[in-house]
Amino acid sequence: MKTTLQRTHVKETAKAIVDLIHKGIQAWHEAGKLIAERMDENPEFIEQMASAYPELSTEVLYRFEQIGRNQIVPSLLLNDSPGVRKLRKMPYQLQVKHSNEPVQVTVRDGSVLLVDVRNLTSDQAAQVFAKDRIRTAAEQRALIEDKIAIEPATVERANLPYRIVGKELVVMTACRFTTTDLLRIAADLQ
């Protein structure tokens, strides 16, 4: 009985906290709209406000302006994972869509996974997000192939202290070459 009461209390408390956070986000949006309106009237408003209220940095006030102008989804400011940081730089419509829907992530074997942006690693976020858009599965696959092509071979894969990549010699470990080795390598590079 006590466990059921504890779970109920935790759920009620969690719901109250989430409700307060949602109210705060709504307040952020209203504050952002006011800042945007004042900036339209007076482009120096943010600097003047930051001067009057030193606890509010101009950076924070400009973020609120972005919220007010629907340039950034406010809930994305609650998470600082690699995927969310990249998503915040995307156009507003993509922010709205992918703050609720997963993105497609292509993996080495060519399959495509649906992953919440909050769960992307740094490498995955760099692979998925271009400067102002989300890369297609084909574009992601091309990035993976490029990355594989320039990866140095491990000793298990090559059994050699070097690897030839295109027209370049990549030396992975300290080694010595005889004149014959160098001539053979030079021929392989041709």
N, C-alpha and C positions, 0 to 999 in steps of 0.2 A: 504493500500500500504506500509506504513511504517513497519508494522508487518512482511510482506512478505520479505522486504529487511533485516530486523533484523534477521529473521530465516535463510535467505540465507547467511548472514554474519557470523552467528554463525556456520552454517554447514561448510562453507569454512575455518573458523578459526580452528574448530575442526579437519577437515581433514588435515590441515597443521600441527597441533600439532601431530596427530597420525603418519603422514609421518616422522616427525622429530624423534619421539620416535622409529619408526622402523629403521631408519637410525642409531640411537644410539645403538640399539640392535645389528645391523650388525657390528658396530664398536666394540662393546664389544666382539663379536665373533672373529673378526680379532685380537684384542688385546689378547684375550685368547689363540688363536693359537700361537701367537708370544711368549707368556709366556711359553706355553707348550714346544715349540721347544727349548727355552733357558734352561728350566729346564732339558730337556733331555741331553743337553750339559754340564750344570753346576747345580747340585742339590741345590746349595746355591744361585741361581739367585734371588729368591724372597726376601730373607733376605737382599741381597746386594741392590736390587732395593728399598726396604722399607727404608733402611738406607740412600740411596741417595735422596729419595723422602718421607720425613716423613709424608706428608699428605695422603699417600697411606699405609694403614695398611697391614700387612702380610695376615690377614684374607681376606681382599678384593682381594688381589693379588691371593691368593689360590682359591677364587671363580672364578676369571677370568680364572685361569688354568683349573678349572672344566668345564667351558664353552668351552674353546678351545679344550678340550679332549672329548667333547660331553658326559659329565657326568651329566650335568644339563642344562635344557632348560632355556635360559636367560630370557624369558618373565615371568617365575615363580618367578623371583627376584623382579618383580614389584608389587607383592601382598604378604601380610603377614598374610592372613587369616589362621585359623587352618587347613583347608583342603589343602591349597597350601603348608604350611610348611611341612605337612606330605608327600605330593606328591614329594617335592624336595628330599626326602630321598629314593625314589623308584628308581628302575632301569630306565635308560634313555628311553627305549621304552615305559614304562608305563607313564613316564612324558610327552612324546610327545603325546601319545594317549589321556591322560586325561587332557591335557592342552586345548584340543579342544572338547573332548567328556565327557558327564557326567558319574558319577560312580553310581553303584547300592547301594541303602541304604535300608536295611530291617527295617521296623517299627514294633512296638509291636503287631499289629494285623496280622503280617505275610506278609503283602503286600510289594512290592518292588517299591521304587521310583527311578527315575533317577534324580540326583542332580549334578549341576556344583560344582566342588571342591571348588570354590571360595565362595560358599554359605553354606558349611558344618559348623555346630556348632563344638565346641571342642569335645563334646561327640560323635557326628556322625563321626568325623574324626578318633577318637580313635577306634570306632567300625569298620569302613571301612578298615583302613590301619593296616596291621600287620607290622612286622619289615621290611620286604623286598618284600612285595607283597600286593595285594588287597584281602581281605577276600571274600569268596563266600557268597551267600545269606544264605546258611545253617550255615556257621560258624558265620555269624552275628546274625542269629536267636538264636544259642546256647549261644552267649554272652548275648543277651537280656534275655533269660530264666535264665541264671546264675544271672544276675543283679536283676531280679524280685525275685528270690529265697532268696536273701540276704537282700532285702529291708525290713526295719522294717515296720510292719503293722501300719496303722494309726488308730486312735481311731474309726473312722467311719467304718473301715473294720473289726475290731476285738472286739470293745467294751470292751477290756481288757487292763490293763496297761502293758501287756507282750505278747510275741508271742513265740511259740516253732518252731524253724527252725532246722530240722534234729534232732540232738542230743544236741542242744544248747537252752538255755533259753535267750531270748532277752527282756530286760526290757526297755520299751519306756518312761515311766514316773515314777516319784517317787511314791512308793506305799509301803504298809505293807502287809505281809503275815502271816496268822495264821499257826500253825503247820499242821492243816488239809489241808490248801491250798498248803503248801510245799510238803506234802505227795502226794496229787493229782497231782501236777506238776511233781514230781519225777516219779510217775507212768506213766504219759504221755510221759516222756522222754525215757522210756524203750522201 
